[in-house]
Amino acid sequence: MISMNIAEFIKAAKKNDIELIKTYLQNGFDINTQDKDGFTAVMEAAEFGYKDLFWFLIEKGADVLIKSDYNFSIVHAVGLGGDKKMLDYVISKGACIDEKVTGGEQDGMTIRDYALLAKNDEVYRELKLL
């Protein structure tokens, strides 16, 4: 069995290393484990715009309603790097587009703020329709 830890699992998500993610999951690693800041692999996949990894994690049971520190959630991550399909999915699962980050240097930011910051025009345009 491989040596598994959350830091390496999250790092694999940040690097879009789907093979390492698969290895972890095949060896019983909890897909919804949070790192020291509360982030999950599916949050990282959304933030970095890794569509294949995002949908793979969803298929394997990733929870999109987990919050990290300061109330950062999947909607904020989708604002940074996601697309319309991801946005529609997380909303359908109960994620709220009006949630604000509650602390740190990003205090008060919403998905709209993140989409603007990241120049994520697809998500920003979609949010204007909601």
N, C-alpha and C positions, 0 to 999 in steps of 0.2 A: 504494500500500500504506500502511496506517496505521502509525504509530509504536507499536510494542508493547513493553511492559516488564512484568516480573513484578509490580511493586508495583500497577500499574493493573489487571492481571488479577485479583489477589487482592482488591483493593478492589471490583471489579465483583462478585466472588462474595459479599463481605460485604454488598453492597447489593442482592443478588438481581437484578443487571442481566444477565439471560440473553441479551439482544440483543448486548451488548458481548462477552460470553463467546463467543457464536456467531461474531461477527466475528473475534475473535482466532483461534479454531480454524479458521475458513474460510481464514485467511491463514497457516496453518501453525504456529501457536503450539503448543508441547508442553503438553498438558493436565496433565501430571504435574510441571511445573516448580514448584520450591519457592521461597518467598520467603526473606528473610534469616533468618527464624526457623525455616525448614523447613516452613512450612504450605503446603498445596495448596488448590486451589479446592474440591475435594470435601470436604475437612475443614471449610472455612468454611461450605459449604452445609449440612453436617450440624450444625455447632455452632449456626448461626442458625435451624435448622429449616426451611430452604427445600427442601421436598420435591420440587417440580418441577425445580429446578436440580440437586439431588442426583441424581435419576434420569436427567436429561439427561446429566450428566457421567459417570455409570456407563455409560450407553448408548454414549457416545463413547470409552470406554476408560480412565476414571480408575482409577488403582491405589489400592485401599483399604488396602494394607499398608505404604505409605510412612510413615516416622516423622519427626516434627519434632524440634526441640531438646528435650532432657530426656525423650526417649522418649514424648512426647505423640503419641497415635495417633488414628485414626478412631474407635476405641471410646470414647475420652474425649470426642471431639466429639459423638458420638451421645448420650452421657450428658447433655450440656448441652442439646441441641436436637433430637435425633432422635426417632424413633418405633420401634415394634416391628418394622415391616417393614425399616427401615434396619438395626436391630440384627441381625435374622435374616440379612439379606444379608451384612453384614460378617463375622459369625461363619462363615457358609457359605464365605466366601473365605479363612478362616484367621486372622482377627483374634482375639486372645485377650482375654477379658473380665477376666482377672486381672492384666493388665499394669499397672504402676505408673509414674507420672511419676517421673523420677529426677533431681531437682534443682529449683532455684528455689524460689519460695514455695509451690509446689504439690507439693513433693517427697512421694512416697509415696501420692498420690491415685490412686484407681482409678475406673473408670466408675461404680461405685456412689456414690462420693463426689461425683462431678460431677452425677449424676442427683439426688442429695439437694440439693446446692447450688442447682441450677437449678429445683428443685421439679418435675422431670420425672417425674411419677407413673407415666405409661405405661411408660417404660423401667425405672424402679425396680421396679415390680410384676413386670415380665417377668424381671428379673434374679433376683428372689427365687425364681422357678420353675426357674432354671437351676442 
